[in-house]
Amino acid sequence: MSVEASVIITGNLLDAGISDLWAKSVSQKHARILQRIGAHHIINAETDAGKRVGHLVAGNYLDYIEIDGPYNVVKIHTPLYAVGRNIEDVQVHDKYGVTVVGIKAPARNSTVRFQGTDHASQR
């Protein structure tokens, strides 16, 4: 699909009253145009995949999802300093600005315990 066609279709859908519109862009400039005309959710699959792969390859991340702006969800192994300690004792939020949203015990493949549980971390 061309950039021009994408912009015209997006504009027509917005004019038709579609408020929660998702649009795919092929470049940052295209994404900026879509955003300026009113598209609220813009997907650039190639850029997003590249960022994700870059984070996975460069770091110790098991998985990485960019949510919005500065917010990300990152799946990691428990750092050695936190193994066997409870989340409050480790103070990851106070020290690093990180909020733990879930813990998955290695022996339990499908069990995830969410923040607020008093759970000692395991590796």
VOKE-207444 format. One record per atom (N, C-alpha, C): residue number from 1; residue in one letter; atom name; x, y, z. Coordinates in steps of 0.05 Angstrom, whole numbers, plus 5000, padded with zeros to 4 digits. Layout:
REM VOKE-207444
<NUM,A,CA,<X,Y,Z>>
...
END
This chain:
REM VOKE-207444
<1,M,N,<5017,4976,5000>>
<1,M,CA,<5000,5000,5000>>
<1,M,C,<5018,5025,5000>>
<2,S,N,<5010,5045,4985>>
<2,S,CA,<5026,5069,4984>>
<2,S,C,<5020,5087,5008>>
<3,V,N,<5038,5105,5013>>
<3,V,CA,<5034,5124,5035>>
<3,V,C,<5010,5141,5030>>
<4,E,N,<5008,5150,5005>>
<4,E,CA,<4985,5168,4998>>
<4,E,C,<4958,5153,5003>>
<5,A,N,<4956,5129,4994>>
<5,A,CA,<4931,5114,4998>>
<5,A,C,<4925,5109,5027>>
<6,S,N,<4946,5104,5043>>
<6,S,CA,<4943,5100,5071>>
<6,S,C,<4932,5125,5085>>
<7,V,N,<4943,5148,5078>>
<7,V,CA,<4935,5174,5089>>
<7,V,C,<4906,5180,5081>>
<8,I,N,<4899,5176,5056>>
<8,I,CA,<4872,5181,5047>>
<8,I,C,<4852,5163,5061>>
<9,I,N,<4857,5137,5062>>
<9,I,CA,<4839,5118,5076>>
<9,I,C,<4836,5125,5105>>
<10,T,N,<4858,5131,5118>>
<10,T,CA,<4857,5139,5147>>
<10,T,C,<4840,5164,5151>>
<11,G,N,<4844,5184,5134>>
<11,G,CA,<4828,5208,5135>>
<11,G,C,<4799,5202,5131>>
<12,N,N,<4792,5186,5111>>
<12,N,CA,<4764,5179,5106>>
<12,N,C,<4751,5164,5129>>
<13,L,N,<4766,5146,5141>>
<13,L,CA,<4755,5131,5164>>
<13,L,C,<4751,5150,5188>>
<14,L,N,<4769,5168,5192>>
<14,L,CA,<4766,5188,5214>>
<14,L,C,<4742,5206,5208>>
<15,D,N,<4739,5214,5183>>
<15,D,CA,<4715,5231,5175>>
<15,D,C,<4689,5215,5179>>
<16,A,N,<4690,5189,5176>>
<16,A,CA,<4666,5173,5179>>
<16,A,C,<4660,5168,5209>>
<17,G,N,<4676,5178,5227>>
<17,G,CA,<4670,5176,5256>>
<17,G,C,<4684,5153,5270>>
<18,I,N,<4702,5139,5256>>
<18,I,CA,<4717,5118,5270>>
<18,I,C,<4738,5131,5288>>
<19,S,N,<4734,5127,5314>>
<19,S,CA,<4752,5141,5333>>
<19,S,C,<4776,5124,5342>>
<20,D,N,<4772,5099,5344>>
<20,D,CA,<4794,5081,5354>>
<20,D,C,<4806,5068,5329>>
<21,L,N,<4823,5082,5316>>
<21,L,CA,<4834,5074,5290>>
<21,L,C,<4863,5064,5292>>
<22,W,N,<4869,5041,5281>>
<22,W,CA,<4896,5031,5280>>
<22,W,C,<4906,5033,5252>>
<23,A,N,<4930,5043,5248>>
<23,A,CA,<4941,5047,5221>>
<23,A,C,<4969,5037,5220>>
<24,K,N,<4977,5026,5197>>
<24,K,CA,<5004,5015,5194>>
<24,K,C,<5020,5036,5178>>
<25,S,N,<5044,5042,5188>>
<25,S,CA,<5062,5060,5174>>
<25,S,C,<5086,5045,5163>>
<26,V,N,<5098,5057,5142>>
<26,V,CA,<5122,5044,5130>>
<26,V,C,<5147,5059,5137>>
<27,S,N,<5144,5082,5151>>
<27,S,CA,<5168,5097,5160>>
<27,S,C,<5160,5116,5182>>
<28,Q,N,<5180,5128,5195>>
<28,Q,CA,<5175,5147,5216>>
<28,Q,C,<5159,5172,5206>>
<29,K,N,<5167,5181,5182>>
<29,K,CA,<5153,5204,5170>>
<29,K,C,<5123,5198,5165>>
<30,H,N,<5119,5174,5154>>
<30,H,CA,<5091,5165,5149>>
<30,H,C,<5076,5163,5176>>
<31,A,N,<5088,5153,5197>>
<31,A,CA,<5075,5151,5223>>
<31,A,C,<5069,5179,5234>>
<32,R,N,<5086,5198,5230>>
<32,R,CA,<5081,5225,5239>>
<32,R,C,<5057,5237,5225>>
<33,I,N,<5055,5233,5199>>
<33,I,CA,<5032,5243,5183>>
<33,I,C,<5006,5230,5194>>
<34,L,N,<5006,5204,5197>>
<34,L,CA,<4982,5190,5207>>
<34,L,C,<4974,5200,5235>>
<35,Q,N,<4994,5205,5252>>
<35,Q,CA,<4988,5216,5278>>
<35,Q,C,<4976,5244,5276>>
<36,R,N,<4987,5260,5259>>
<36,R,CA,<4978,5288,5256>>
<36,R,C,<4949,5289,5246>>
<37,I,N,<4941,5270,5229>>
<37,I,CA,<4913,5271,5220>>
<37,I,C,<4893,5258,5239>>
<38,G,N,<4904,5245,5259>>
<38,G,CA,<4886,5235,5280>>
<38,G,C,<4886,5205,5286>>
<39,A,N,<4903,5190,5273>>
<39,A,CA,<4905,5161,5280>>
<39,A,C,<4918,5158,5307>>
<40,H,N,<4904,5144,5325>>
<40,H,CA,<4914,5142,5353>>
<40,H,C,<4934,5119,5357>>
<41,H,N,<4931,5098,5341>>
<41,H,CA,<4948,5074,5344>>
<41,H,C,<4963,5070,5317>>
<42,I,N,<4989,5073,5317>>
<42,I,CA,<5004,5070,5293>>
<42,I,C,<5024,5047,5296>>
<43,I,N,<5023,5029,5277>>
<43,I,CA,<5041,5005,5278>>
<43,I,C,<5061,5007,5256>>
<44,N,N,<5086,5004,5263>>
<44,N,CA,<5107,5001,5242>>
<44,N,C,<5121,4974,5249>>
<45,A,N,<5111,4953,5237>>
<45,A,CA,<5120,4926,5244>>
<45,A,C,<5150,4922,5241>>
<46,E,N,<5161,4933,5219>>
<46,E,CA,<5190,4930,5214>>
<46,E,C,<5206,4943,5236>>
<47,T,N,<5199,4968,5243>>
<47,T,CA,<5214,4983,5263>>
<47,T,C,<5210,4970,5291>>
<48,D,N,<5185,4963,5297>>
<48,D,CA,<5180,4951,5323>>
<48,D,C,<5194,4924,5326>>
<49,A,N,<5194,4908,5306>>
<49,A,CA,<5208,4882,5307>>
<49,A,C,<5238,4887,5309>>
<50,G,N,<5249,4906,5295>>
<50,G,CA,<5277,4912,5297>>
<50,G,C,<5286,4921,5325>>
<51,K,N,<5270,4938,5338>>
<51,K,CA,<5275,4946,5365>>
<51,K,C,<5275,4923,5384>>
<52,R,N,<5254,4906,5381>>
<52,R,CA,<5251,4883,5399>>
<52,R,C,<5274,4864,5396>>
<53,V,N,<5282,4857,5372>>
<53,V,CA,<5304,4839,5367>>
<53,V,C,<5330,4852,5378>>
<54,G,N,<5334,4877,5374>>
<54,G,CA,<5357,4891,5384>>
<54,G,C,<5359,4889,5414>>
<55,H,N,<5337,4893,5428>>
<55,H,CA,<5338,4891,5457>>
<55,H,C,<5343,4862,5466>>
<56,L,N,<5331,4843,5452>>
<56,L,CA,<5335,4815,5459>>
<56,L,C,<5364,4806,5455>>
<57,V,N,<5376,4815,5433>>
<57,V,CA,<5403,4806,5426>>
<57,V,C,<5424,4820,5444>>
<58,A,N,<5419,4846,5449>>
<58,A,CA,<5439,4862,5464>>
<58,A,C,<5439,4858,5494>>
<59,G,N,<5417,4850,5505>>
<59,G,CA,<5414,4848,5534>>
<59,G,C,<5410,4821,5544>>
<60,N,N,<5402,4820,5569>>
<60,N,CA,<5396,4795,5583>>
<60,N,C,<5366,4790,5583>>
<61,Y,N,<5351,4802,5564>>
<61,Y,CA,<5322,4799,5563>>
<61,Y,C,<5315,4773,5551>>
<62,L,N,<5294,4760,5562>>
<62,L,CA,<5282,4736,5550>>
<62,L,C,<5260,4744,5531>>
<63,D,N,<5248,4767,5537>>
<63,D,CA,<5227,4778,5519>>
<63,D,C,<5225,4808,5525>>
<64,Y,N,<5215,4823,5506>>
<64,Y,CA,<5213,4852,5508>>
<64,Y,C,<5190,4862,5492>>
<65,I,N,<5173,4878,5505>>
<65,I,CA,<5150,4890,5491>>
<65,I,C,<5149,4920,5499>>
<66,E,N,<5150,4937,5479>>
<66,E,CA,<5147,4966,5483>>
<66,E,C,<5117,4972,5484>>
<67,I,N,<5108,4984,5506>>
<67,I,CA,<5079,4989,5508>>
<67,I,C,<5072,5016,5497>>
<68,D,N,<5081,5037,5510>>
<68,D,CA,<5075,5065,5501>>
<68,D,C,<5095,5083,5514>>
<69,G,N,<5107,5101,5498>>
<69,G,CA,<5126,5120,5509>>
<69,G,C,<5148,5106,5523>>
<70,P,N,<5153,5114,5548>>
<70,P,CA,<5176,5102,5563>>
<70,P,C,<5170,5076,5576>>
<71,Y,N,<5146,5064,5572>>
<71,Y,CA,<5138,5040,5586>>
<71,Y,C,<5143,5015,5570>>
<72,N,N,<5155,4995,5583>>
<72,N,CA,<5161,4969,5570>>
<72,N,C,<5155,4947,5589>>
<73,V,N,<5150,4924,5578>>
<73,V,CA,<5148,4899,5594>>
<73,V,C,<5171,4882,5586>>
<74,V,N,<5187,4874,5605>>
<74,V,CA,<5211,4859,5600>>
<74,V,C,<5211,4833,5616>>
<75,K,N,<5216,4811,5603>>
<75,K,CA,<5218,4785,5617>>
<75,K,C,<5248,4779,5620>>
<76,I,N,<5256,4775,5645>>
<76,I,CA,<5285,4770,5651>>
<76,I,C,<5287,4746,5670>>
<77,H,N,<5311,4735,5672>>
<77,H,CA,<5318,4717,5694>>
<77,H,C,<5321,4734,5719>>
<78,T,N,<5315,4723,5742>>
<78,T,CA,<5319,4737,5767>>
<78,T,C,<5349,4742,5771>>
<79,P,N,<5357,4768,5775>>
<79,P,CA,<5385,4773,5781>>
<79,P,C,<5395,4759,5805>>
<80,L,N,<5420,4750,5805>>
<80,L,CA,<5431,4735,5827>>
<80,L,C,<5427,4748,5855>>
<81,Y,N,<5430,4775,5856>>
<81,Y,CA,<5427,4788,5882>>
<81,Y,C,<5398,4786,5893>>
<82,A,N,<5379,4779,5877>>
<82,A,CA,<5351,4778,5886>>
<82,A,C,<5342,4749,5891>>
<83,V,N,<5357,4730,5884>>
<83,V,CA,<5349,4702,5888>>
<83,V,C,<5345,4696,5917>>
<84,G,N,<5321,4684,5924>>
<84,G,CA,<5315,4677,5951>>
<84,G,C,<5306,4699,5969>>
<85,R,N,<5305,4724,5958>>
<85,R,CA,<5296,4747,5973>>
<85,R,C,<5268,4755,5965>>
<86,N,N,<5253,4767,5983>>
<86,N,CA,<5227,4777,5977>>
<86,N,C,<5229,4803,5962>>
<87,I,N,<5209,4809,5945>>
<87,I,CA,<5210,4833,5927>>
<87,I,C,<5213,4859,5943>>
<88,E,N,<5199,4861,5966>>
<88,E,CA,<5202,4886,5982>>
<88,E,C,<5230,4890,5992>>
<89,D,N,<5244,4868,5999>>
<89,D,CA,<5271,4870,6009>>
<89,D,C,<5291,4878,5988>>
<90,V,N,<5286,4870,5963>>
<90,V,CA,<5304,4876,5941>>
<90,V,C,<5301,4906,5933>>
<91,Q,N,<5278,4918,5936>>
<91,Q,CA,<5273,4946,5931>>
<91,Q,C,<5280,4954,5903>>
<92,V,N,<5271,4938,5883>>
<92,V,CA,<5277,4945,5855>>
<92,V,C,<5264,4971,5846>>
<93,H,N,<5240,4976,5856>>
<93,H,CA,<5227,5001,5848>>
<93,H,C,<5241,5025,5859>>
<94,D,N,<5249,5025,5884>>
<94,D,CA,<5263,5047,5897>>
<94,D,C,<5290,5052,5884>>
<95,K,N,<5305,5030,5879>>
<95,K,CA,<5332,5032,5869>>
<95,K,C,<5333,5037,5839>>
<96,Y,N,<5316,5024,5823>>
<96,Y,CA,<5318,5025,5794>>
<96,Y,C,<5294,5036,5779>>
<97,G,N,<5272,5042,5794>>
<97,G,CA,<5247,5051,5781>>
<97,G,C,<5233,5029,5766>>
<98,V,N,<5238,5005,5773>>
<98,V,CA,<5225,4982,5760>>
<98,V,C,<5202,4971,5777>>
<99,T,N,<5180,4965,5764>>
<99,T,CA,<5157,4953,5778>>
<99,T,C,<5155,4924,5769>>
<100,V,N,<5156,4906,5788>>
<100,V,CA,<5153,4878,5782>>
<100,V,C,<5123,4872,5780>>
<101,V,N,<5115,4862,5757>>
<101,V,CA,<5086,4857,5753>>
<101,V,C,<5079,4828,5755>>
<102,G,N,<5099,4810,5755>>
<102,G,CA,<5093,4782,5757>>
<102,G,C,<5118,4766,5762>>
<103,I,N,<5115,4743,5774>>
<103,I,CA,<5137,4724,5780>>
<103,I,C,<5128,4697,5771>>
<104,K,N,<5145,4684,5755>>
<104,K,CA,<5139,4657,5746>>
<104,K,C,<5160,4638,5758>>
<105,A,N,<5151,4619,5774>>
<105,A,CA,<5169,4600,5786>>
<105,A,C,<5178,4580,5765>>
<106,P,N,<5204,4574,5764>>
<106,P,CA,<5214,4556,5743>>
<106,P,C,<5202,4528,5743>>
<107,A,N,<5194,4518,5767>>
<107,A,CA,<5183,4491,5769>>
<107,A,C,<5154,4490,5760>>
<108,R,N,<5141,4513,5759>>
<108,R,CA,<5113,4514,5752>>
<108,R,C,<5110,4528,5725>>
<109,N,N,<5108,4513,5704>>
<109,N,CA,<5108,4524,5677>>
<109,N,C,<5087,4544,5671>>
<110,S,N,<5063,4542,5683>>
<110,S,CA,<5042,4560,5676>>
<110,S,C,<5033,4578,5698>>
<111,T,N,<5046,4578,5721>>
<111,T,CA,<5038,4594,5744>>
<111,T,C,<5053,4620,5744>>
<112,V,N,<5039,4642,5744>>
<112,V,CA,<5051,4669,5747>>
<112,V,C,<5038,4682,5772>>
<113,R,N,<5055,4691,5790>>
<113,R,CA,<5045,4705,5814>>
<113,R,C,<5049,4735,5809>>
<114,F,N,<5028,4750,5813>>
<114,F,CA,<5030,4779,5807>>
<114,F,C,<5038,4795,5831>>
<115,Q,N,<5047,4819,5825>>
<115,Q,CA,<5056,4838,5846>>
<115,Q,C,<5036,4839,5868>>
<116,G,N,<5046,4843,5893>>
<116,G,CA,<5029,4844,5916>>
<116,G,C,<5030,4818,5932>>
<117,T,N,<5041,4797,5919>>
<117,T,CA,<5044,4772,5933>>
<117,T,C,<5071,4773,5948>>
<118,D,N,<5071,4761,5971>>
<118,D,CA,<5096,4760,5986>>
<118,D,C,<5111,4735,5978>>
<119,H,N,<5128,4738,5958>>
<119,H,CA,<5140,4715,5945>>
<119,H,C,<5171,4718,5944>>
<120,A,N,<5185,4698,5953>>
<120,A,CA,<5214,4699,5950>>
<120,A,C,<5221,4692,5921>>
<121,S,N,<5240,4707,5910>>
<121,S,CA,<5248,4703,5882>>
<121,S,C,<5265,4678,5879>>
<122,Q,N,<5262,4664,5856>>
<122,Q,CA,<5278,4641,5849>>
<122,Q,C,<5291,4646,5822>>
<123,R,N,<5312,4632,5816>>
<123,R,CA,<5324,4635,5790>>
<123,R,C,<5315,4614,5771>>
END
